[in-house]
Amino acid sequence: MTRPTATAGSEHPPVVLCAGGHDPCGGAGLLADAEAVRAAGGHALGLVTCLTNQDSRGLRGLYPQAPARFEEQWRTLTADSAVGAIKIGLIGTASLAHTVARLIGERADRPIVLDPVLATGAGDPVADRALIETLQRELIGATTLITPNWPEARTLADAATPDGCASRLLASGCRWVLITGTHADGPEVINRLYGCDGHRQSWAWPRLPGEYHGSGCTLASAIAARLAAGQELVDAVAEAQAYTWQTLARARRTGRGQLTPNRLFALDPPRAEAI
C-alpha cells in the first residue's frame, strides 16, 4: 500500500491512527492528537483507550475500554482508511497493551510512534506495574519510535543516564528513541534522539516559564503526522520539536491549572486592523 503524501488542498491527506485517552479538557489525549495532526496537514482517526475525568489541574478518574471493543473499532477503522502512521498514547491496562501490541504487529509496514504515558502532566500516575511490564515485554520492541520524557525513560529502562536508558530501550527492538528533557532543570530543554544504527543527535530549546498540559501528546502526534506524509524520521523529529515549542510559546489559559498548547496557531485567521 502506498503511503499518502500531503499536498495543499489534497483530497487525500495523510491519515494517522491515534490510540489514546480522551481528555475532556482538551489539553492532552486524542483532542491534542487531532489538533497536532491537523496542523501538519493530516487527518487523525481517534481510537479511545480510556475515558478520563480530568481537567487542567489533574486527574480524578480513569476508565479503560474493554480490549475486545477496542480491537473491534481498530479493525473497522483500518479496513476503511489508508493509515499512514500509528500513534499510541495513554493505554491504561496491561490487557489493553497486550491487544495493542498484537494489532500493531499486523501493521509492521507503517511507522509506529509510542508516547509511553505513565503519568499525567500534573504527575498523576496512570500506569501500574503490570502495564509497565507489558510495555517493556511486548510493545516497545514493536515500535518505530518511542518518545519518553526523562522520568518515563528511567522507569522503563532502569538506567541512570539518558544514554543508558536509550541503549536498553533500543536493545528491546525499537528502532529510535527520543528522550525529552522537559522534566530536567536548567535554562534549556535538551531532547536526545538515538537510533539503532548508532545515530545520535540532540536539540536544545529555551525553557519556557509555564507548565503545560499535553506537550508530550503534541510532540508525538506531530512526528507521526510527518512520518505519515513520508518524511524521514530525523527530519520529522526536528520539525515536530520546532512546532511543539511554538505551540507552548503561544499556549493559552483554558482552565485554572496548566496551560493548553495552541496547536492550531498557524491556522488562526488573520485579524483585521482598525482604520
N, C-alpha and C positions, 0 to 999 in steps of 0.2 A: 504494500500500500504506500503510495507517495504521500509524504508529509506536505500539508498545505503551506503556502508562503503568503505572508501578509502583504497586501498592496493597498494603496489608498482607495477607499470606496469598494473594496473587494466584497463580493457576494459570498465568498467562502473564506472567512477569517480562520486563522489557526485556532484549533479547539484544544482547551486544556480541561481535563477531568480533574476537578478539585474535590478531594475527600477530606472532610474535617468537621469540626464542631460548628454549631450555629450560635454565634454570639449576638444576642438580641440588641445590644447597644451599638453594634456596627463597627466597633474598634478592631476586632480580630475575627478569626474564623472565616467562614465562607463568604460573608459580605465583603471582608477585606480582600479575600482571594479574587472575587469577581471584579472589584474595582481595579486591582493591580493588573489583572489580565486585560481588562477593557482598556486601560491606559496604554498598554503595549500593542493595541490593535487586535487583540484576540477575543475569543468568546469562551466563557467559563461555564462548564457544567458543574452544578453543585450537588454533591452527594453527602448527606448528613451522616456522620458517625455518632454524634452526641448532640442532644439538645442541652442547653445550659441555662441556668438562672444566674445572670451576672450583669454588672454594669461597669462603668469606668473605674469604680473603686475596688472591685474584686468579685470573686466567685462565691455564689451561695448554694448552687446545686448543679449536679452533673448527671445526665440521664442518657446512658448509651443506648444505641439502637441494637436490635437483635441481629446477629450475624447473617441469618438466613434472609431477613428482609433487606439488609444492606446488599448482599450478593444479588438478590433479585433486581434491585434498582441498578446496580453496576452493570449487569448484563443487558438490561433494557437500554441504557444509555450508550454502551459501547457497540451495541448492534445497530444503533441508529446514526451515530456520529463518527466521523473520521477523527479519532482522538490523536492529536499530535504530541502531547506530553501529559504526564500524570503528576499531580502534586498531592502529597499526603501530609496532613497536619495532625491535629488532635485526633487520637483514636479512642481512648477511653478504657478499653478492656483487653486482656490478653486473648480472649477468644475472637474478638473482632480483629485484632492484629494478625492472628493466625489466618483468618479469612482474607485479609488484605494481602498478606504475603503470597498466598496461593493464587489470588486473582492477578496480581501484577506479574507473577511468574508466567502467566499466559500472554503478557504484553511486553515481553523482553525486547521487542524491536522498537519500543518507544522510550524516550527519556523519562526517568522516574526521579522526582525530586522529593526527598523526605525532610520535612521540618519536624524533628522529634520533640513535640511539645510535651514536656514533663511538668511544667508549672505555668500558670498564667503570668502575664506581665506584672501583676501585683504580688506574685510569689506564692499563690495558692497551688498546692500540688494537685496534679491531675493524672498521675501515673503511679500505680503500686508496683511492688517488686515483681509480680507475675508479668505485668505488661512490659516492664523494662527488660526482663529476661527474654521475652518473646521478641522484642525489638532486636536484642543482641543476637539471638539464635537464628531468627528466621527472616527478619525484614531488612535489616541494614545491608546485608550482603546482596540483596536483590536490587539495590538502588543504583542509579547513575550518580547522584549527588546527595549527600546528607549535609544539612546546614545547622548544626547545633550551635547554641551560644556556649560560652566557656563553662558555666555550671553543668549544662547538659552533656557537654563533651566529657567532663570529668566523671559524671555519673555513668555514662555509657561505656567509657573506655578504661576507667580506673587508673589514670596516669597523672603525673604531677605537672606536666608541661603540655602546651598545645602540640608540639612536635610528637611527643609520646602518645597523646590521645589520637592524633591523626594516624600514626603508624598502626596502632591497634585497630582502628576503625577500617582502614584500608585492608588490613590483613583479613578482615571478616568477609571481604569480597566486593565492597562498593568501589566504584572507580574514582570518585572525587569526594573530598571533604572540605567544606568551608566552615571554619570556626570563627564565629563573630566575637568581637571584643566589647560589646555594649555593657557587659557586667564588670569589666575591669575598671581600674582607676586611671587617672591621668587626663591630660588635655585632649588626647586623641583617641579615637576608636580604631583599633588595629584589627582588620579582618584578614585571615590567613587561609589561602587555598592550597590544597595538597592533591596531587594526582598519583594514581597507581603507577604511572610511568616515571615518577620522580620529579614531576613538575612542582615548583614551589613559587608562590607569589603572594605578596602582601600589599594591602592598601591601608593608608592612614587617612581618617576623616576627622575633621574638627568635632569635638564632642559638644553636642547641643545641651542647653541648660535644663530642658524639661524632662518629664517622664512620659513615656508614650505607650499606648495600648495597641499592639498589633504590628510592631515593626518587623518581627520575625516572619509573620504571615506575609507581609507586604514583600519582603525581600525574596522569599522562596517562590512566591507566585509570580513575581516579576521575572525571575530567572526561568521558571517553567514556560512562561508565555514566549520568551525569546527563543528558547530551545524548540518549542513547537513551531516557531516561524523559520527554523532552520539555521539559527545562529550557532557558531562554535561555542563550546561551553565557556572558555575563558572570556571571550567577548561578552557573552550573555551575563556572566557573573559581574564583570566590570560595569556594564551598562546598568544592570539592576541595582547595584550599590549606589551609583550616582542618582538614579531615580528615587530610591528609597530615602537617601539623605535629603533630597529636595522635598519629599512628602512630609518628613519630620520637621524640616525648617519652616514649612508652611502649615504645620499642624494647627488644629482648631480645638477649642474647648466645647465639647458637646455634653458634658456631664460635670460632676463635682470632683472627679478623680483625675486619672491620667488623660493626657491629650490624645486626640484622634488624628492619625496621619491624614493629610489632604492628598489622597491618592489620585484624584481627578483634577489636580490643579491645572494641568496643561489643557484640559477640556473646558475650563471655566470660560464663559462668554466674556468678551471684552466689555468694559464699562464705558458708556458714553460720557464725554466730558461736557460740563455745563458751558453754555455760550451766552 
